Amino acid sequence: MTTVAKCVYDDFLAPTPLRSARVIIEGRSLYVNPGWLAEFSSFFAAMFFGKNVGEELTLGSEVSYDHFIELLRVVCYCPTRKPITISNVIVVLKMAHYFGMKPVIEKCEDVIVRQANTLDRVKLFQIACAVAEHDRYSPTMTLLIDKLSAMKREELSKLRFSQVPGDVVADVFAAKMKRREMKRKKWCCLL
C-alpha cells in the first residue's frame, strides 16, 4: 500500500476575492493578490498599480513557472508560508532579485548565513554562484568566499569554476592565498 502526502501549499490556479490578478507564465495562469506582492516588490507595484495597469500580467521566458510558484509559496500564506531552506534558497533568491523583493532577499541571505557551516562543498559552491550573480560584494558573498577558500586545493579543483564569473574565482583564490600567508606568519612568530 502506498500513501501520497497531500501538498499543504496552494497552487494559485483559482482566483479568490483577494487573489484577483492573473499572471501568465509559460502559457499557464496563476492568480495572485496584487496588493500583497506590491508590498514586497516595486516591480509588482508598477505592474499592478502603475500607469499601464492591465487585466493580466504576462511574464517573459526568463521566469520559470515552477520557480515563480516556489516564490509565491514562500511569500504568500497558502494556507501557510513555505519556509526558505537550503533546498529552495537558490530559486527563491534568483526570483527575489528578478522582482526586486528586498525583504525576501534578506531572508534568503539570513538562511545562507545560518546554514553556511553545514553545507557540503557542492551546495556551498552552487549558492556562491547564485549570490555572485546579483550581489558580489554582499557580506553573504564574503562569508561564502571565506568558506570556499578554506577548502583544500583538491576539493576546490573538483568544482566547476568555469561556471563562475572570473572575479569570484579570483576572490576565492586571493582569500586562499591570504589565509596561507596568515598561517605562514603565525608559524614564523612561533619559531
C-alpha positions in Angstrom: 0.0 0.0 0.0 1.4 3.4 -0.9 0.5 6.7 0.6 0.6 10.0 -1.0 1.3 13.1 1.1 -1.1 16.0 0.3 0.6 19.2 -0.6 -0.2 21.8 2.0 0.7 24.7 -0.3 -1.6 26.3 -2.8 -1.2 26.0 -6.5 -2.6 29.5 -7.2 -4.7 28.2 -10.1 -8.0 29.6 -9.0 -9.0 33.2 -8.4 -10.3 34.2 -5.0 -11.7 37.5 -3.8 -8.2 38.6 -2.8 -6.2 36.8 -5.5 -7.8 38.6 -8.4 -4.8 39.4 -10.5 -4.0 36.9 -13.3 -0.3 36.2 -14.0 0.6 34.2 -17.1 3.8 32.3 -17.2 4.8 29.8 -19.9 1.2 29.9 -21.1 -0.3 29.0 -17.7 -2.4 31.2 -15.5 -1.9 31.9 -11.8 -3.9 34.2 -9.6 -2.2 36.4 -7.0 -3.1 39.1 -4.6 -1.7 42.2 -6.3 -1.6 44.3 -3.2 0.4 41.7 -1.3 3.0 41.3 -4.0 3.2 45.1 -4.4 4.2 45.4 -0.7 7.3 43.3 -1.4 8.2 44.4 -4.9 8.4 47.7 -6.8 8.1 45.6 -10.0 4.7 44.3 -9.0 3.6 47.7 -7.6 4.3 49.2 -11.0 2.7 46.3 -12.9 -0.5 46.2 -10.8 -0.9 49.8 -9.7 1.2 51.9 -12.2 0.1 53.9 -15.2 -0.2 51.0 -17.6 -2.3 48.6 -15.5 -3.9 45.8 -17.4 -6.2 42.9 -16.6 -3.4 40.5 -16.5 0.4 40.3 -16.4 2.4 38.1 -18.7 5.9 37.3 -17.6 8.7 36.5 -20.1 10.6 33.3 -20.7 13.3 34.3 -18.2 10.8 33.4 -15.4 10.0 29.7 -15.0 6.5 28.7 -13.9 7.9 26.3 -11.2 10.3 29.0 -9.8 7.5 31.6 -9.7 5.2 29.1 -7.8 8.1 28.5 -5.3 8.4 32.3 -4.8 4.7 32.6 -4.2 4.6 29.8 -1.7 7.4 31.5 0.2 5.9 34.9 0.1 2.2 34.2 0.4 0.2 32.4 3.1 -1.2 29.4 1.2 -2.5 28.5 3.9 0.9 28.7 5.5 4.1 30.1 4.1 6.7 27.7 2.9 10.0 28.2 4.7 13.1 29.3 2.9 15.5 26.4 3.3 18.9 25.4 1.8 17.0 23.2 -0.8 15.0 26.2 -2.2 17.1 29.2 -1.4 18.8 29.4 -4.8 15.5 29.5 -6.7 13.9 31.9 -4.2 16.9 34.2 -4.2 17.0 34.4 -8.0 13.3 35.2 -8.2 13.5 37.7 -5.4 16.3 39.5 -7.2 14.5 39.4 -10.5 11.4 41.0 -9.0 13.3 43.3 -6.6 11.9 41.8 -3.4 14.4 43.2 -0.9 12.8 41.6 2.3 12.9 38.2 0.6 16.5 38.6 -0.5 17.4 39.5 3.2 15.6 36.3 4.4 17.5 34.2 1.8 20.8 35.7 2.9 19.9 35.0 6.6 19.2 31.4 5.8 22.5 31.1 3.9 24.5 32.7 6.7 22.9 30.5 9.4 23.4 27.3 7.4 26.9 28.1 5.8 28.7 25.8 8.2 26.5 22.8 7.4 26.8 23.0 3.6 28.7 20.4 1.6 31.2 21.8 -0.9 28.9 21.4 -3.9 26.0 23.1 -2.3 28.3 25.9 -1.0 29.6 26.4 -4.5 26.1 26.5 -6.0 24.9 29.0 -3.5 28.0 31.1 -4.0 27.3 31.1 -7.8 23.7 32.3 -7.2 24.7 35.0 -4.8 27.5 36.2 -7.1 25.0 36.7 -9.9 23.3 39.5 -8.1 25.5 40.9 -5.3 29.1 40.0 -5.4 30.0 42.4 -2.7 27.5 41.4 -0.1 28.5 40.2 3.4 26.9 36.9 2.5 29.2 36.6 -0.5 32.2 37.4 1.6 31.3 34.6 4.0 30.8 32.2 1.1 34.2 33.1 -0.4 35.8 32.6 3.0 34.3 29.2 3.3 35.3 28.2 -0.2 38.9 29.5 0.4 39.1 27.3 3.5 38.8 24.2 1.3 41.7 22.1 0.3 43.1 22.6 -3.2 42.0 19.1 -4.2 38.4 19.9 -3.2 38.4 23.2 -5.0 39.8 21.6 -8.2 36.7 19.4 -8.4 34.3 22.3 -8.5 33.2 23.8 -11.9 34.8 27.2 -11.8 34.1 27.7 -15.5 30.5 28.5 -14.5 31.5 31.3 -12.1 32.5 34.9 -13.0 36.2 35.3 -13.1 36.1 37.9 -10.4 34.6 35.4 -7.9 37.2 32.8 -8.8 39.9 35.4 -8.2 38.4 36.4 -4.9 38.3 32.8 -3.7 42.0 32.2 -4.6 43.0 35.6 -3.2 41.4 34.7 0.0 43.1 31.3 -0.1 46.5 33.0 -0.6 45.8 35.4 2.2 44.8 32.6 4.5 48.0 30.7 3.6 50.1 33.9 4.2 48.4 34.4 7.7 49.2 30.8 8.6 52.8 31.2 7.5 53.2 34.4 9.5 51.7 32.7 12.5 54.3 29.9 12.3 57.1 32.3 11.8 56.1 34.1 15.0 56.1 30.8 16.9 59.6 30.0 15.9 
